[in-house]
C-alpha cells in the first residue's frame, strides 16, 4: 500500500518524510512530488512501508496532525491510473 501525504511544507524533503514515518515502522521509500518547471515541491508526497499494519497505524496517527507548521492529510493513495 502507498500512503499519500498532502499539505506538507514546501521545504520538506524525502528524508524528512522517512524520519516522521519510521516512528511507526520500517519505510521502503518516500517521494516528495516536485514541479518540473519550478523545481519546487508541490506540497504532497508518498510513502511506502514494509508492513500494512504499520501503514494503517501511521495513517491514523498522522492524519490532520501538524507537521512543520501545516496540518497534513494522510491517507491511502489512490491506485495509479495506467496511460491509455
C-alpha positions, 0 to 999 in steps of 0.5 A, a space after each residue: 500500500 502507498 500512503 499519500 501525504 498532502 499539505 506538507 511544507 514546501 521545504 520538506 524533503 524525502 528524508 524528512 518524510 522517512 524520519 516522521 514515518 519510521 516512528 511507526 515502522 520500517 519505510 521502503 521509500 518516500 517521494 516528495 512530488 516536485 514541479 518540473 518547471 519550478 523545481 519546487 515541491 508541490 506540497 504532497 508526497 508518498 510513502 511506502 512501508 514494509 508492513 500494512 499494519 504499520 501503514 494503517 497505524 501511521 495513517 491514523 496517527 498522522 492524519 490532520 496532525 501538524 507537521 512543520 507548521 501545516 496540518 497534513 492529510 494522510 491517507 491511502 493513495 489512490 491506485 495509479 491510473 495506467 496511460 491509455 
